Amino acid sequence: MKIFRSESFVDYSTYTFNYANYCIKEDQSEISEIYNKGFLPYSNNVELKHETYYLARSLRVDLVNFKETSENRRVLKNIAELNPTFKIISIANFDINNNDFKNFCLAYAEKRFSEPIDAKRLNYIFNTKSISHVFEFEIANKKVGYVISIIEGNTLHYWFAFFDLNYQNYSLGKFMMFSVINWASENNLKYVYLGTCYGEKSLYKVRDFKGLAFFDSNQWNNDMKLLKLKCKTDANFTMDYFKQDTDLFLERLNTN
């Protein structure tokens, strides 16, 4: 892998000189290490020739500590009457260019993604070489959801999920996330990565699952109270955490 930095925002008033951190994957065997270092796949620039990753506050489940929560049980009980099923399909055996599948994903993205995904970006994502499997969910022989995933070694990334919004009362999205995590646990994987965790809208991930840790820019941190506080205050963020409370920052750095 090749890690590099790019100069970003400058604020002389607080002596803050930001650098965005990126990583280029050079070999498929590096996937687990790339995620372990806190990187996630970057898909905003469809002209990129190399598979590039960005460093962020990401969230993962350590499957050694994973177990059902009361919320998981509530979701499973609520949706049980629909008898949902899923299968995991190797990307080599999945028609990623099927128009019905693409239209399903685009329709969901238009309604639910804060950052729009057009057909060109969707094609770029679907043709990422690291994508390995698609989880396909069905209810009454009708396809109702898909999870685009990257599985390599002991690692699974729950990258993009698309589902039928007519089943919101049954918490279909939560059911899908639990199902994939539980599958990974039953198949002896070590980690499931759930993407970024910023803002209050991300807190459902934090509340719903056991065994969580977040990448705090230096290491994986399992302090969920701290993560919840960060998510709740992200909208009012004005300077980096080191400057906000230097002693507390260093104390946490030394105890994790």
C-alpha positions as a Markdown table, in Angstrom:
| # | Residue | x | y | z |
|---|---|---|---|---|
| 1 | Met | 0.0 | 0.0 | 0.0 |
| 2 | Lys | 1.1 | 3.6 | -0.5 |
| 3 | Ile | 0.0 | 6.2 | 2.1 |
| 4 | Phe | 0.1 | 9.9 | 1.2 |
| 5 | Arg | -1.2 | 13.2 | 2.5 |
| 6 | Ser | -2.7 | 16.2 | 0.8 |
| 7 | Glu | -2.8 | 19.7 | 2.2 |
| 8 | Ser | -6.2 | 20.9 | 3.3 |
| 9 | Phe | -7.7 | 23.7 | 5.3 |
| 10 | Val | -5.6 | 26.3 | 7.0 |
| 11 | Asp | -6.5 | 28.4 | 10.0 |
| 12 | Tyr | -3.7 | 30.6 | 11.3 |
| 13 | Ser | -5.9 | 31.9 | 14.1 |
| 14 | Thr | -5.6 | 28.5 | 15.8 |
| 15 | Tyr | -2.5 | 27.3 | 14.1 |
| 16 | Thr | -4.3 | 24.5 | 12.4 |
| 17 | Phe | -2.8 | 23.1 | 9.2 |
| 18 | Asn | -4.8 | 20.2 | 8.0 |
| 19 | Tyr | -3.7 | 17.3 | 5.9 |
| 20 | Ala | -6.1 | 14.8 | 4.4 |
| 21 | Asn | -4.7 | 11.2 | 4.5 |
| 22 | Tyr | -5.1 | 8.7 | 1.7 |
| 23 | Cys | -4.0 | 5.3 | 0.8 |
| 24 | Ile | -3.6 | 3.5 | -2.6 |
| 25 | Lys | -4.1 | -0.2 | -2.6 |
| 26 | Glu | -1.3 | -2.0 | -4.4 |
| 27 | Asp | -2.4 | -5.6 | -3.8 |
| 28 | Gln | -5.7 | -7.3 | -2.8 |
| 29 | Ser | -3.9 | -9.0 | 0.2 |
| 30 | Glu | -3.5 | -5.5 | 1.8 |
| 31 | Ile | -7.3 | -5.0 | 2.3 |
| 32 | Ser | -7.4 | -6.1 | 6.0 |
| 33 | Glu | -4.4 | -4.0 | 6.9 |
| 34 | Ile | -5.8 | -0.9 | 5.1 |
| 35 | Tyr | -9.1 | -1.1 | 7.0 |
| 36 | Asn | -7.2 | -1.8 | 10.2 |
| 37 | Lys | -5.4 | 1.5 | 9.7 |
| 38 | Gly | -8.7 | 3.3 | 9.6 |
| 39 | Phe | -9.0 | 3.8 | 5.8 |
| 40 | Leu | -12.2 | 3.4 | 3.8 |
| 41 | Pro | -12.7 | 3.2 | 0.0 |
| 42 | Tyr | -13.0 | 6.6 | -1.8 |
| 43 | Ser | -15.5 | 6.7 | -4.7 |
| 44 | Asn | -16.1 | 10.5 | -5.3 |
| 45 | Asn | -13.8 | 10.8 | -8.2 |
| 46 | Val | -14.8 | 8.3 | -10.9 |
| 47 | Glu | -11.7 | 9.2 | -13.0 |
| 48 | Leu | -9.3 | 7.7 | -10.5 |
| 49 | Lys | -7.2 | 4.9 | -12.0 |
| 50 | His | -6.0 | 3.5 | -8.7 |
| 51 | Glu | -8.1 | 2.1 | -5.9 |
| 52 | Thr | -7.8 | 4.8 | -3.3 |
| 53 | Tyr | -8.9 | 5.0 | 0.3 |
| 54 | Tyr | -9.4 | 7.9 | 2.8 |
| 55 | Leu | -8.7 | 8.1 | 6.5 |
| 56 | Ala | -11.8 | 8.9 | 8.6 |
| 57 | Arg | -13.6 | 8.2 | 11.9 |
| 58 | Ser | -14.8 | 4.8 | 10.9 |
| 59 | Leu | -16.7 | 2.2 | 12.9 |
| 60 | Arg | -16.1 | -1.6 | 13.2 |
| 61 | Val | -17.5 | -4.5 | 15.0 |
| 62 | Asp | -15.0 | -6.8 | 16.8 |
| 63 | Leu | -16.9 | -10.1 | 16.3 |
| 64 | Val | -15.2 | -11.7 | 19.4 |
| 65 | Asn | -17.4 | -9.3 | 21.4 |
| 66 | Phe | -20.5 | -9.3 | 19.2 |
| 67 | Lys | -23.8 | -10.6 | 20.5 |
| 68 | Glu | -27.5 | -9.9 | 20.0 |
| 69 | Thr | -28.9 | -6.8 | 21.7 |
| 70 | Ser | -32.4 | -6.1 | 22.7 |
| 71 | Glu | -32.8 | -3.9 | 19.6 |
| 72 | Asn | -31.6 | -6.7 | 17.4 |
| 73 | Arg | -34.1 | -9.0 | 18.9 |
| 74 | Arg | -36.9 | -6.4 | 18.5 |
| 75 | Val | -36.0 | -6.0 | 14.8 |
| 76 | Leu | -35.9 | -9.8 | 14.2 |
| 77 | Lys | -39.3 | -10.3 | 16.0 |
| 78 | Asn | -40.9 | -7.4 | 14.1 |
| 79 | Ile | -39.9 | -8.6 | 10.6 |
| 80 | Ala | -40.4 | -12.4 | 11.3 |
| 81 | Glu | -43.9 | -12.5 | 9.9 |
| 82 | Leu | -42.5 | -11.5 | 6.5 |
| 83 | Asn | -40.0 | -14.4 | 6.6 |
| 84 | Pro | -37.2 | -12.5 | 4.9 |
| 85 | Thr | -34.3 | -14.5 | 3.5 |
| 86 | Phe | -30.9 | -13.6 | 2.1 |
| 87 | Lys | -28.1 | -15.2 | 0.1 |
| 88 | Ile | -24.5 | -14.2 | -0.4 |
| 89 | Ile | -23.4 | -14.1 | -4.0 |
| 90 | Ser | -19.8 | -13.9 | -5.3 |
| 91 | Ile | -19.4 | -10.9 | -7.5 |
| 92 | Ala | -18.2 | -13.2 | -10.3 |
| 93 | Asn | -21.7 | -14.8 | -10.2 |
| 94 | Phe | -23.7 | -11.6 | -9.8 |
| 95 | Asp | -24.9 | -9.6 | -12.8 |
| 96 | Ile | -23.7 | -6.2 | -11.6 |
| 97 | Asn | -24.8 | -4.6 | -14.9 |
| 98 | Asn | -28.4 | -5.7 | -14.7 |
| 99 | Asn | -30.6 | -2.7 | -15.4 |
| 100 | Asp | -33.3 | -3.6 | -12.8 |
| 101 | Phe | -30.6 | -4.0 | -10.1 |
| 102 | Lys | -29.0 | -0.6 | -11.1 |
| 103 | Asn | -32.4 | 1.2 | -11.2 |
| 104 | Phe | -33.3 | -0.2 | -7.8 |
| 105 | Cys | -30.1 | 1.1 | -6.3 |
| 106 | Leu | -30.3 | 4.5 | -8.0 |
| 107 | Ala | -33.9 | 5.0 | -6.8 |
| 108 | Tyr | -32.9 | 4.3 | -3.3 |
| 109 | Ala | -29.9 | 6.5 | -3.5 |
| 110 | Glu | -32.0 | 9.4 | -4.8 |
| 111 | Lys | -34.3 | 9.3 | -1.8 |
| 112 | Arg | -31.9 | 8.4 | 1.0 |
| 113 | Phe | -28.3 | 9.5 | 0.2 |
| 114 | Ser | -27.4 | 13.0 | 1.3 |
| 115 | Glu | -24.7 | 12.9 | -1.4 |
| 116 | Pro | -26.3 | 12.0 | -4.8 |
| 117 | Ile | -25.1 | 9.0 | -6.7 |
| 118 | Asp | -25.6 | 9.1 | -10.4 |
| 119 | Ala | -25.3 | 6.2 | -12.9 |
| 120 | Lys | -21.7 | 7.0 | -13.7 |
| 121 | Arg | -20.6 | 6.9 | -10.0 |
| 122 | Leu | -22.7 | 3.8 | -9.4 |
| 123 | Asn | -20.9 | 2.0 | -12.2 |
| 124 | Tyr | -17.6 | 3.1 | -10.8 |
| 125 | Ile | -18.5 | 1.7 | -7.4 |
| 126 | Phe | -19.8 | -1.6 | -8.8 |
| 127 | Asn | -16.6 | -2.1 | -10.8 |
| 128 | Thr | -14.3 | -1.6 | -7.9 |
| 129 | Lys | -11.9 | -4.5 | -8.0 |
| 130 | Ser | -12.1 | -5.2 | -4.3 |
| 131 | Ile | -15.8 | -5.8 | -4.2 |
| 132 | Ser | -16.2 | -9.5 | -3.7 |
| 133 | His | -19.8 | -10.3 | -2.7 |
| 134 | Val | -23.3 | -9.0 | -2.8 |
| 135 | Phe | -25.8 | -9.9 | -0.1 |
| 136 | Glu | -29.3 | -10.3 | -1.7 |
| 137 | Phe | -32.4 | -10.1 | 0.4 |
| 138 | Glu | -35.8 | -11.4 | -0.5 |
| 139 | Ile | -39.4 | -11.3 | 0.9 |
| 140 | Ala | -42.0 | -13.5 | -0.7 |
| 141 | Asn | -39.7 | -14.2 | -3.7 |
| 142 | Lys | -39.3 | -10.4 | -4.3 |
| 143 | Lys | -35.8 | -8.8 | -4.1 |
| 144 | Val | -36.0 | -6.1 | -1.5 |
| 145 | Gly | -32.4 | -5.3 | -0.6 |
| 146 | Tyr | -28.7 | -5.5 | -1.5 |
| 147 | Val | -25.5 | -5.0 | 0.4 |
| 148 | Ile | -22.3 | -4.4 | -1.6 |
| 149 | Ser | -19.5 | -5.9 | 0.4 |
| 150 | Ile | -15.7 | -6.4 | 0.4 |
| 151 | Ile | -14.6 | -9.6 | 2.0 |
| 152 | Glu | -10.9 | -10.4 | 2.3 |
| 153 | Gly | -9.2 | -12.5 | 4.9 |
| 154 | Asn | -10.8 | -11.9 | 8.3 |
| 155 | Thr | -12.4 | -8.6 | 7.2 |
| 156 | Leu | -15.8 | -7.7 | 5.8 |
| 157 | His | -16.8 | -4.1 | 4.8 |
| 158 | Tyr | -20.5 | -3.4 | 4.7 |
| 159 | Trp | -20.0 | -0.8 | 2.0 |
| 160 | Phe | -23.3 | 0.3 | 0.3 |
| 161 | Ala | -26.8 | -0.9 | 1.2 |
| 162 | Phe | -29.9 | -0.4 | -0.9 |
| 163 | Phe | -33.3 | -1.5 | 0.1 |
| 164 | Asp | -37.1 | -1.3 | -0.6 |
| 165 | Leu | -38.4 | 1.7 | 1.4 |
| 166 | Asn | -41.9 | 0.2 | 1.5 |
| 167 | Tyr | -40.7 | -2.0 | 4.4 |
| 168 | Gln | -39.5 | 0.8 | 6.7 |
| 169 | Asn | -42.1 | -0.1 | 9.4 |
| 170 | Tyr | -40.3 | -3.4 | 9.6 |
| 171 | Ser | -36.8 | -1.9 | 10.0 |
| 172 | Leu | -35.5 | -3.7 | 6.9 |
| 173 | Gly | -32.3 | -1.7 | 6.8 |
| 174 | Lys | -31.5 | -2.7 | 10.4 |
| 175 | Phe | -32.4 | -6.3 | 9.7 |
| 176 | Met | -30.0 | -6.3 | 6.8 |
| 177 | Met | -27.1 | -4.9 | 8.7 |
| 178 | Phe | -27.6 | -7.3 | 11.6 |
| 179 | Ser | -27.9 | -10.2 | 9.2 |
| 180 | Val | -24.6 | -9.4 | 7.5 |
| 181 | Ile | -22.8 | -8.9 | 10.8 |
| 182 | Asn | -24.2 | -12.1 | 12.2 |
| 183 | Trp | -23.2 | -14.0 | 9.0 |
| 184 | Ala | -19.7 | -12.8 | 9.4 |
| 185 | Ser | -19.7 | -13.9 | 13.1 |
| 186 | Glu | -21.0 | -17.3 | 12.2 |
| 187 | Asn | -18.3 | -17.7 | 9.5 |
| 188 | Asn | -15.4 | -16.9 | 11.8 |
| 189 | Leu | -14.4 | -13.5 | 10.5 |
| 190 | Lys | -12.8 | -11.0 | 12.9 |
| 191 | Tyr | -14.1 | -7.6 | 11.9 |
| 192 | Val | -17.0 | -6.0 | 10.1 |
| 193 | Tyr | -16.5 | -2.4 | 9.1 |
| 194 | Leu | -19.6 | -0.2 | 9.0 |
| 195 | Gly | -18.2 | 3.0 | 7.3 |
| 196 | Thr | -18.0 | 6.4 | 8.7 |
| 197 | Cys | -19.5 | 7.6 | 12.0 |
| 198 | Tyr | -20.2 | 11.3 | 12.0 |
| 199 | Gly | -23.2 | 13.3 | 13.2 |
| 200 | Glu | -26.3 | 12.3 | 15.1 |
| 201 | Lys | -27.7 | 10.4 | 12.1 |
| 202 | Ser | -24.9 | 7.8 | 12.6 |
| 203 | Leu | -25.9 | 7.0 | 16.1 |
| 204 | Tyr | -28.2 | 4.2 | 15.2 |
| 205 | Lys | -25.1 | 2.1 | 14.4 |
| 206 | Val | -23.6 | 2.9 | 17.8 |
| 207 | Arg | -26.9 | 2.0 | 19.7 |
| 208 | Asp | -27.7 | -1.2 | 17.8 |
| 209 | Phe | -24.6 | -3.3 | 18.1 |
| 210 | Lys | -22.2 | -4.8 | 20.7 |
| 211 | Gly | -18.4 | -5.1 | 20.2 |
| 212 | Leu | -18.0 | -1.7 | 18.5 |
| 213 | Ala | -14.9 | 0.5 | 18.2 |
| 214 | Phe | -14.2 | 3.6 | 16.3 |
| 215 | Phe | -11.0 | 4.9 | 14.7 |
| 216 | Asp | -10.1 | 8.1 | 16.6 |
| 217 | Ser | -7.3 | 9.1 | 14.2 |
| 218 | Asn | -4.7 | 7.3 | 16.2 |
| 219 | Gln | -6.1 | 3.9 | 17.2 |
| 220 | Trp | -9.3 | 1.9 | 17.6 |
| 221 | Asn | -11.2 | 3.2 | 20.6 |
| 222 | Asn | -14.1 | 1.3 | 22.3 |
| 223 | Asp | -15.3 | 4.2 | 24.4 |
| 224 | Met | -18.9 | 4.5 | 23.0 |
| 225 | Lys | -19.8 | 7.3 | 25.4 |
| 226 | Leu | -17.0 | 9.4 | 23.8 |
| 227 | Leu | -18.1 | 8.4 | 20.3 |
| 228 | Lys | -21.7 | 9.4 | 21.1 |
| 229 | Leu | -20.5 | 12.8 | 22.4 |
| 230 | Lys | -18.4 | 13.3 | 19.3 |
| 231 | Cys | -21.4 | 12.5 | 17.0 |
| 232 | Lys | -23.7 | 14.9 | 18.9 |
| 233 | Thr | -21.2 | 17.7 | 18.7 |
| 234 | Asp | -19.9 | 17.3 | 15.2 |
| 235 | Ala | -22.2 | 20.0 | 13.8 |
| 236 | Asn | -20.6 | 22.5 | 16.1 |
| 237 | Phe | -17.0 | 21.4 | 15.6 |
| 238 | Thr | -14.6 | 24.4 | 15.4 |
| 239 | Met | -11.1 | 23.1 | 16.0 |
| 240 | Asp | -9.3 | 19.8 | 16.4 |
| 241 | Tyr | -9.7 | 17.9 | 19.7 |
| 242 | Phe | -6.1 | 18.2 | 20.7 |
| 243 | Lys | -6.5 | 22.0 | 20.9 |
| 244 | Gln | -9.9 | 21.9 | 22.6 |
| 245 | Asp | -8.5 | 19.9 | 25.6 |
| 246 | Thr | -4.9 | 19.0 | 25.2 |
| 247 | Asp | -4.5 | 17.2 | 28.6 |
| 248 | Leu | -7.6 | 15.1 | 28.1 |
| 249 | Phe | -6.6 | 14.2 | 24.5 |
| 250 | Leu | -3.1 | 13.1 | 25.6 |
| 251 | Glu | -4.6 | 11.1 | 28.5 |
| 252 | Arg | -6.9 | 9.2 | 26.2 |
| 253 | Leu | -4.1 | 8.7 | 23.7 |
| 254 | Asn | -2.0 | 7.1 | 26.5 |
| 255 | Thr | -4.8 | 4.8 | 27.8 |
| 256 | Asn | -6.0 | 3.3 | 24.6 |
